[in-house]
């Protein structure tokens, strides 16, 4: 039986994956958490054989050193993924939008200490070019400096609606939910 920890943001996704894993005879979910600060305690108490962790929830690297780690990451925000690979640590990476059977297979492979790597995600992590246009980059730089929509519009001689449209496209391209998150993703990725 492969004891598995699920540390995923979003109760719906976490619950759905838990149901998928419960249908597998050789996998048992020992704990589910939705916050990064709860991962370490869940690893210590649940003693999982494999931890399936949302990349955004990795906050305590030492706590997750105790078992193989299957990291699920958004390809648009994969730039910092190489930081999870450390000597002596068994790590697998998959895109967060893979089919559930790929996660099941990844858990089994990591339990056997085999590698699990999503090639497209690795390429994204190694330095994909910015998906932002030059104008979107300008809008995001001004936004990152604290400029409100009206100020960005005035500086770039655009309408308020055009700036909002750019911000909407930026959010989609970065996988962000807010402007602040889009700025953070773009900075971490080296796009601004």
C-alpha angles and dihedrals in degrees: 000000000000109000107215134192120203114205104173133147110239126044093226095057093040092049094046093051090046090056091049091051092046088062090060114090095212100045127075123183106222097179143004124203134173102194131069093226090059096055097082094052091046090053092049095047101035096039093207123195089217132016119207104205134181107234090232091059097057103111105135111048095182094057092055092047089083096076141019112283127218105197119201111201139176106246090222090059101036097110095105096046095104088072092072092062110090131158113277094016121116107218134170127187130204133168112262091237098058122127114270092246088063090057090048090050091046092053092051093047094048090049086058089047092247122143123262115193133164103211095205091051091050091052090051090049093051093064118296113193117259113278089209123102119233091258092048089051090053091049092049093047091054091044090050089054089058100259115153120228093266092053093046089050092050094046094050096034093240132133119258089246092054091052090050089049090052091049090051092052090046090053092051094047094049095041089237128148097204139027090250091054090047090053091049093049092047092049093048089049093049094241095125 
